Amino acid sequence: MLDKLNFMAPQTGADESKAAITPAAPAVPDPATAKVTKAAIDFESFFISNMLHQMRETQRTIAPEDSPYKDKVNQDMQDMADNVLAGSIANQRAFGIADAILKQMLPSAAAHEPKTST
């Protein structure tokens, strides 16, 4: 359907346009691949969480004594927020750690992974 709007694309017949509209069935990964992918994403989340924790510790160390960063309640809330942030970043595969692990663990499946660009 969008090919009709693109003047540079070759025009196709009606049968081919119907086939293009019909979505293909999504590929269902095998359970082993799903487990390895989840483990890789969890490791990336763990790595990012530890990195954020070390950054916060440095910030707390250099902060003055009356700073809100030294307050224990604020520290706990920031740690929880950092864990959520780390999980969100890992699910987006923004650092590429999970992708690198998957390339090593599943070299044939890594070629079929969709590439996302931000």
Stockholm file with secondary structure:
# STOCKHOLM 1.0

chainA/1-118         MLDKLNFMAPQTGADESKAAITPAAPAVPDPATAKVTKAAIDFESFFISNMLHQMRETQRTIAPEDSPYKDKVNQDMQDMADNVLAGSIANQRAFGIADAILKQMLPSAAAHEPKTST
#=GR chainA/1-118 SS CGGGTCTTSCCCCHHHHHHHHSCCCCCCCCHHHHHHHHHHHHHHHHHHHHHHHHHHHHHHHHSCTTSGGGCHHHHHHHHHHHHHHHHHHHHTTCSSHHHHHHHHHCHHHHTTSCCCCC
#=GC SS_cons         CGGGTCTTSCCCCHHHHHHHHSCCCCCCCCHHHHHHHHHHHHHHHHHHHHHHHHHHHHHHHHSCTTSGGGCHHHHHHHHHHHHHHHHHHHHTTCSSHHHHHHHHHCHHHHTTSCCCCC
//
